[in-house]
Amino acid sequence: DVDDRKYCYCDRTSFGEMIACDDNSCEREWFHLSCIALVAPPKGSWYCDTCQQKR
């Protein structure tokens, strides 16, 4: 069962370490840590830039 859905700002498939946006209505939902300049997931809730602007 291959997941070929597109995620993240890069609009690529799932690979490597990823983090989910905690906004239930986030359009992208999952993000590659390397694309958002993180080396490890932060503690607590995390919101992508798009969802942070909506808050």
Summary of the structure (lengths in Angstrom):
residues: 55
radius of gyration: 11.1
end to end distance: 35.4
largest distance: 35.4
contacts: 115
relative contact order: 0.25
helix: 18%
strand: 15%
